[in-house]
Amino acid sequence: MVEVNFSGNFLSAENCKANDVGVFVDEGTLNERSKNGKTWNQLSISVEVGEKKYNHSFRSSEGKRFQEAYGKETKNWIGKKFKITFIPYVDNEKKIQQGIELVPEVDIESPKEVSSVQT
């Protein structure tokens, strides 16, 4: 009999809280995945949240958000911060579960004062 342990070292709703802030600690690796005859590369990257290190694998939409915020070269992400949000999803048994999604934490400049135009 094979005894399995799926807890691993992956960032999940079980080991973080909503609004926790984390940081990327390496540039990650691309891992080839396949399902139902389709093959793709999935980014797996090391992150630190609350002084603990975890791995995180991006969904496509999540990764694109970080690419827009921090650029295509993940080595430039090292030291960049993100915020954790919780998202609900329906599992295979049709039960609602909590998943996580990372959101870039970028510095947003204050809007510049707009001068009124006199007519």
N, C-alpha and C positions, 0 to 999 in steps of 0.2 A: 504494500500500500504506500502511496506517495502522499506525504503531508506537505501542504503548501502554505505559504505565508505571503499574502499580497500587500501587506502594509508597506514594505519597502521604504525607500527614501524619497518618495515623490510628494511634492507639495499637494495637499488635499484639504478638503473642508474639515477633516478630522484633526489636522495639526496646525491650523491657523484660524484667525478670526477675520470677519469682514472689516475692512479699512486698515488692516495691518499694512505696514510699509516694508517693502523688501528691496534688495539690491542685487543686480547681476554680478556674479563673481568670476565668470569665464565666458569665452565666446561660444561655447556649446559645440555640439556635433550634429551632423545630419544622419539620421538613421532611416534606411530604406524600409518602408512598410508596404504591405499588400493585403487586399481584401476584395473578394468577389471579382478577381481578375484585374483589378486596378492596382497600380504601383505608384507610390509617391515617396518623397523624402520628408521626414518630420524632424523639426528642430527640437533637440533636447538640450537644455541649458541649466547650469548650476546657479542657484539663487540662495541668498541668505535672508532669513526672516527671524528676527528676534534672537540673533546669535547662533541659530541652527542652520545648517546647510541642507538643501533639498535639491532635487531635480525637478524640472518642469518641462513638459512637452506641449507645444503650442498647437491649437487648432488654427486653421488657415486664417479665419477672420481676425483672431487675436494677434497672430504673428504679423499680419498686414498693418494693424494699428501701430505696433512697435516699429515696424519698418518705416512708416510715415513719420513717427516721432523721433526716432534715433538713427535712421539710415539703414542701408542694406548690409553694411559690414558689421556683423555682431561683435567683433572685437571692440568697436566703438561704444557698445552697450555696457561694457564693464564699468561698474561704479554708478550706473544710472539706476534711478529708483522707479518703483512701481507700487501701485496700491492694489490690494486684493478685494475683489467684490464676489459676492455669492450669487449664483444663478441657479434657478430650479431646472431640473430636467426629469423626464420620465424614463425609468429604467426598463429592462426587459420584462419585468414582472408587472409593469404598468403602475409602479409606485413612484411618487414624487420624491426625488432626492435633491440634495444640495451639491452643486458643483462649484468650482471657483473659476474666476476669470481675472487675469491680470490687466491692469489699466496703467498706461504710462503716466508717470507723475512728472509733468513738464512745468517749467517756470512759465507762467503767463504774465505778460506785462500788463500793467494797469492801462485801461484805455486812456488815450491822450484826450485832454480837454478839447472839445470842439468849439471853436469861436462862432458866435452867432453872426450871421450875415445880415447886414442891413440893406433894405431895399428902398 
